[in-house]
Amino acid sequence: MTFIAKPRLHHPTLQTNKVGYTRRDYEGRISTLCAGCGHDSISAAIIQACWELDIEPHRVAKLSGIGCSSKTPDYFLGASHGFNTVHGRMPSVLTGANLANRDLLYLGVSGDGDSASIGLGQFANAMRRGVRMAYIVENNGVYGLTKGQFSATADQGSKSKKGVVNNDSPVDLVGLALQLGATYVARSFSGDKEQLVPLIKGAMAHGGAAFIDVISPCVTFNNHAGSTKSYDYVREHNDAVSRIDFITPGQEITAQYAPGELIEVSNHDGSVLRLRKLHADYDPTDRYAAMNYMHQHAAHGEVVTGLLYLDPLATDLHTALNTCAVPLASLGPDRLCPGAAALEKINAALR
């Protein structure tokens, strides 16, 4: 595969943030994803959020697993630390990196297959341990790299591109994050940059485990009648005599709607996604009310978006383990290996 790097030249009048970087300094390589993929919109939102937060790129560590979503860290924050792990194991590698160097800002990017299937246990333990990170799942309900099988987040009764009906109950990552103790939980839509950018900024600045589930339609395998992860929720009419796999470039679909408003976002193929934005007076500090609110609207076929839950007094894994303030990766041998006497003292305390 050939990678095309973006030109390094910057126009001298490009606006800089407080730390002297232009928005282009937060970009990466040119995306190789399908034209119109919602994942590219998420990458753009991450770029915008980090630029607006005045984050120095070298202070960010971005990690991912396997899947279309896990390719995207190559398309943003090109000057940041990066690690592409094996399938489903991103949370464990990120946890280890976080314990070794607490001074970095950690951004975990995953997909519904990477986190809700093979990596479900990894996701669960990262949430319950309170690992300080922004965990973003780019959720399209399908395995794009292996040609369109249902993922664990596909809704029961939804249809695949070939017309197969999904009979399994979906894994609700937002509900799991709430139950497992995440202290910042949100859901958004890849086409709603106005909402997504602030949510990412909040997650990056949060002091504990922050989780964002972003519905990100797959324009190739899950953007058709019967798909509940398409740009539109239900296709009203389909009289096509055949399905052609040629993918034409598509324009990005955006959405702007007021707090409390319900909108139907129409996709290029005519399907409809129903989005309900949280009311302005919604209280995000009640974990169980958030779960109830989400399920009430799900019963009406509505996807609730916004900041669902926030614990303003969140702590992280370093607090729970009482680690030292100095990053473990920078400690010298004298502190890491204090000798037999110190070890004996620790062992005696555990007897």
Buried (B, 14 or more C-beta within 10 A) or exposed (E): EEEEEEEEEEEEEEEEBEEEBBBBBBBBBEBBBBBBBBBBBBBBBBBBBBBBBEBBBEEBBBBBBBBBBBBBBBBBBBBBBBEBBEBBBBBBBBBEBBBEBBEBBBBBBBBBBBBBBBBBEBBBBBBBBBBBBBBBBBBBBBBBBEEBBBBBBBBEEBBBBEEEEBEEEBBBBBBBBBBBBBBBBBBBBBBBBEBBBBBBBBBBBBBBBBBBBBBBBBBBBBBBBBBBBBBBBBBEEEEEEEEEEEEEEBEBBEBEBEEEEEBEBBBBBBBBBBBBBBEEEBEBEEBEBBBEBBEEBBEEEBBBBBBBBBBEEBBBBBEEEEBEEEBBEEEEEEEEEEEEEEEEEEEEEEE
